[in-house]
Amino acid sequence: MYGLQEGAILHRIFHGGSDALTTLVSNDERLAVRKFASSRGREKLKAQKQWLIDNRSRLPLTEVSGEYNGQNIYTYDMPYSTASIDFYEYIHSSNIDDSWNYLEQVLNRISDFHSATLTEDANQDTIEKYIHEKLVKNFLDIKSLAPLYFDSEFTIINGIQINVRQIEDWLLSDKFSNHFKHKHTATIHGDLTIENIIINKEAELGWFIIDPNVGNLFESPLIDFAKLMQSLHLGYESLNRSIQCQIDNGTISVSFYRSSQYSKLADKYQNWLRNNYSDQYLEEVYLHEIIHYLRLVPYKFRKDSNIGMAFTACMLLLVDNFMKEYK
């Protein structure tokens, strides 16, 4: 395996939703979490490593313990500790109060981080480019990958009749940018999902963050909050582990596995956003969550077409729910 290096042993491959591969390796009896990327994700992984180094004085972030820059592969290592557990596992092995205590700490710290790194408001061209690159292109890509959903005006998902023509008209409207009232920008993590929060009681604060995502075009703090919404709203981490999509005469059934722990944390999280920001802010977080789903669905199709179909259903359910709630 490229990037494994002589004498290294691969012990585990972690769940992931990007073109990079996250693994547990050992070399000289030392364990490390190693990120791999080939030509498709190489430059992005380099930028991720640099972001961790540049912002480690501002946020509790993982350390970078080494890197390898080969001709066809790029890797970097993070120290591995047996005391570490990702937040998804912690949530499902602890009580809600303890889980919310950690999540609230993360939210407050990331909010302070945004405030400390605020820059100017994004101009209209930047927002339009964000919509075109992250929403429009991906939606058109999904239409070509999952034509079953878009062959007629309506599709039925989990017994819910969804007007896909109405969804398409709304998403591709040249006035879509009018929904974004919060245009401030800052340094953002860009992939603040539940799994990218690591609980380690030996760490200074008892937790730290891994795996930033750079290149969001519109560097809105709401993108970070929307990534957490992506986790909690439909239970992304559980979906990513085991999602099933069944299609029968054009009717689609998708199995959801959002746990009661996630449901309770989602309620607390939405109230936190309302109380610390506003209802309008929460509405825009939902918008960015929809764009996050549009961004991840093509990744899912590259891994497995049935999983891509399942996540397409999730995306359409999210959009349908938003349109019923806010339009």
Buried (B, 14 or more C-beta within 10 A) or exposed (E): EEBBBEEBEEEEEEEBBBBBBBBBBBBEEEBBBBBBBBEEBBEBBBBBBBBBEEBBEEBBBBEBBEBBEEEEBBBBBBBBEEEBBBBBBBBBEBEBEEBBEBBEBBBEBBBEBBEEBEEEEBEEEBBBBBBEBBBBBBBEBBBEBBEEBBEEEEBEBEEEEBBBEBBBEBBEEEEBBEBBEBBBBBBBBBBBBBBBBBBBEEBEEBBBBBBBBBEBBBBBBBBBBBBBBBBBBBBBBBBBEEBEBEBEEEEBBBEBBBBEBBEBBBEBBBEBBEEEBEEEBBBBBBBBBBBBBBBBBBBBBEEEEBBBBBBBBBBBBBBBBBBEEEE
